[in-house]
Amino acid sequence: DLLQRVQLREAAMEKCENISIASVNGICTEAAYSTEDCN
């Protein structure tokens, strides 16, 4: 389960890196622990 969470977090961070807004990127990094949806 922990490995899956890390993979989801990394995937979410990759998605958010495409968004140039720092605040959105921060929100996605935080939200990645509970959801992989950065929108």
Chimera marker file (.cmm) of the C-alpha trace (Angstrom):
<marker_set name="trace">
<marker id="1" x="0.000" y="0.000" z="0.000" r="1" g="1" b="0" radius="0.5"/>
<marker id="2" x="2.819" y="2.387" z="0.874" r="1" g="1" b="0" radius="0.5"/>
<marker id="3" x="4.531" y="1.784" z="-2.457" r="1" g="1" b="0" radius="0.5"/>
<marker id="4" x="1.259" y="2.454" z="-4.290" r="1" g="1" b="0" radius="0.5"/>
<marker id="5" x="0.844" y="5.736" z="-2.422" r="1" g="1" b="0" radius="0.5"/>
<marker id="6" x="4.345" y="6.798" z="-3.393" r="1" g="1" b="0" radius="0.5"/>
<marker id="7" x="3.660" y="5.932" z="-7.031" r="1" g="1" b="0" radius="0.5"/>
<marker id="8" x="0.394" y="7.897" z="-6.968" r="1" g="1" b="0" radius="0.5"/>
<marker id="9" x="2.155" y="10.830" z="-5.322" r="1" g="1" b="0" radius="0.5"/>
<marker id="10" x="4.895" y="10.823" z="-7.957" r="1" g="1" b="0" radius="0.5"/>
<marker id="11" x="2.335" y="10.555" z="-10.761" r="1" g="1" b="0" radius="0.5"/>
<marker id="12" x="0.347" y="13.460" z="-9.328" r="1" g="1" b="0" radius="0.5"/>
<marker id="13" x="3.490" y="15.555" z="-8.967" r="1" g="1" b="0" radius="0.5"/>
<marker id="14" x="4.371" y="14.867" z="-12.599" r="1" g="1" b="0" radius="0.5"/>
<marker id="15" x="0.906" y="16.027" z="-13.664" r="1" g="1" b="0" radius="0.5"/>
<marker id="16" x="1.158" y="19.148" z="-11.553" r="1" g="1" b="0" radius="0.5"/>
<marker id="17" x="4.614" y="19.994" z="-12.855" r="1" g="1" b="0" radius="0.5"/>
<marker id="18" x="2.879" y="20.683" z="-16.162" r="1" g="1" b="0" radius="0.5"/>
<marker id="19" x="0.965" y="23.450" z="-14.388" r="1" g="1" b="0" radius="0.5"/>
<marker id="20" x="3.109" y="26.544" z="-13.957" r="1" g="1" b="0" radius="0.5"/>
<marker id="21" x="1.061" y="27.929" z="-11.052" r="1" g="1" b="0" radius="0.5"/>
<marker id="22" x="3.052" y="27.266" z="-7.887" r="1" g="1" b="0" radius="0.5"/>
<marker id="23" x="0.014" y="27.319" z="-5.606" r="1" g="1" b="0" radius="0.5"/>
<marker id="24" x="-1.751" y="24.670" z="-7.679" r="1" g="1" b="0" radius="0.5"/>
<marker id="25" x="1.410" y="22.575" z="-7.696" r="1" g="1" b="0" radius="0.5"/>
<marker id="26" x="1.567" y="22.784" z="-3.903" r="1" g="1" b="0" radius="0.5"/>
<marker id="27" x="-2.078" y="21.786" z="-3.574" r="1" g="1" b="0" radius="0.5"/>
<marker id="28" x="-1.530" y="18.784" z="-5.837" r="1" g="1" b="0" radius="0.5"/>
<marker id="29" x="1.492" y="17.666" z="-3.839" r="1" g="1" b="0" radius="0.5"/>
<marker id="30" x="-0.587" y="17.776" z="-0.659" r="1" g="1" b="0" radius="0.5"/>
<marker id="31" x="-3.665" y="16.175" z="-2.220" r="1" g="1" b="0" radius="0.5"/>
<marker id="32" x="-1.623" y="13.338" z="-3.723" r="1" g="1" b="0" radius="0.5"/>
<marker id="33" x="-1.760" y="11.515" z="-0.399" r="1" g="1" b="0" radius="0.5"/>
<marker id="34" x="-5.541" y="11.202" z="-0.586" r="1" g="1" b="0" radius="0.5"/>
<marker id="35" x="-6.315" y="11.541" z="-4.304" r="1" g="1" b="0" radius="0.5"/>
<marker id="36" x="-4.555" y="11.463" z="-7.651" r="1" g="1" b="0" radius="0.5"/>
<marker id="37" x="-6.855" y="14.085" z="-9.160" r="1" g="1" b="0" radius="0.5"/>
<marker id="38" x="-4.994" y="17.393" z="-9.371" r="1" g="1" b="0" radius="0.5"/>
<marker id="39" x="-7.973" y="19.233" z="-10.764" r="1" g="1" b="0" radius="0.5"/>
<link id1="1" id2="2" r="1" g="1" b="0" radius="0.2"/>
<link id1="2" id2="3" r="1" g="1" b="0" radius="0.2"/>
<link id1="3" id2="4" r="1" g="1" b="0" radius="0.2"/>
<link id1="4" id2="5" r="1" g="1" b="0" radius="0.2"/>
<link id1="5" id2="6" r="1" g="1" b="0" radius="0.2"/>
<link id1="6" id2="7" r="1" g="1" b="0" radius="0.2"/>
<link id1="7" id2="8" r="1" g="1" b="0" radius="0.2"/>
<link id1="8" id2="9" r="1" g="1" b="0" radius="0.2"/>
<link id1="9" id2="10" r="1" g="1" b="0" radius="0.2"/>
<link id1="10" id2="11" r="1" g="1" b="0" radius="0.2"/>
<link id1="11" id2="12" r="1" g="1" b="0" radius="0.2"/>
<link id1="12" id2="13" r="1" g="1" b="0" radius="0.2"/>
<link id1="13" id2="14" r="1" g="1" b="0" radius="0.2"/>
<link id1="14" id2="15" r="1" g="1" b="0" radius="0.2"/>
<link id1="15" id2="16" r="1" g="1" b="0" radius="0.2"/>
<link id1="16" id2="17" r="1" g="1" b="0" radius="0.2"/>
<link id1="17" id2="18" r="1" g="1" b="0" radius="0.2"/>
<link id1="18" id2="19" r="1" g="1" b="0" radius="0.2"/>
<link id1="19" id2="20" r="1" g="1" b="0" radius="0.2"/>
<link id1="20" id2="21" r="1" g="1" b="0" radius="0.2"/>
<link id1="21" id2="22" r="1" g="1" b="0" radius="0.2"/>
<link id1="22" id2="23" r="1" g="1" b="0" radius="0.2"/>
<link id1="23" id2="24" r="1" g="1" b="0" radius="0.2"/>
<link id1="24" id2="25" r="1" g="1" b="0" radius="0.2"/>
<link id1="25" id2="26" r="1" g="1" b="0" radius="0.2"/>
<link id1="26" id2="27" r="1" g="1" b="0" radius="0.2"/>
<link id1="27" id2="28" r="1" g="1" b="0" radius="0.2"/>
<link id1="28" id2="29" r="1" g="1" b="0" radius="0.2"/>
<link id1="29" id2="30" r="1" g="1" b="0" radius="0.2"/>
<link id1="30" id2="31" r="1" g="1" b="0" radius="0.2"/>
<link id1="31" id2="32" r="1" g="1" b="0" radius="0.2"/>
<link id1="32" id2="33" r="1" g="1" b="0" radius="0.2"/>
<link id1="33" id2="34" r="1" g="1" b="0" radius="0.2"/>
<link id1="34" id2="35" r="1" g="1" b="0" radius="0.2"/>
<link id1="35" id2="36" r="1" g="1" b="0" radius="0.2"/>
<link id1="36" id2="37" r="1" g="1" b="0" radius="0.2"/>
<link id1="37" id2="38" r="1" g="1" b="0" radius="0.2"/>
<link id1="38" id2="39" r="1" g="1" b="0" radius="0.2"/>
</marker_set>
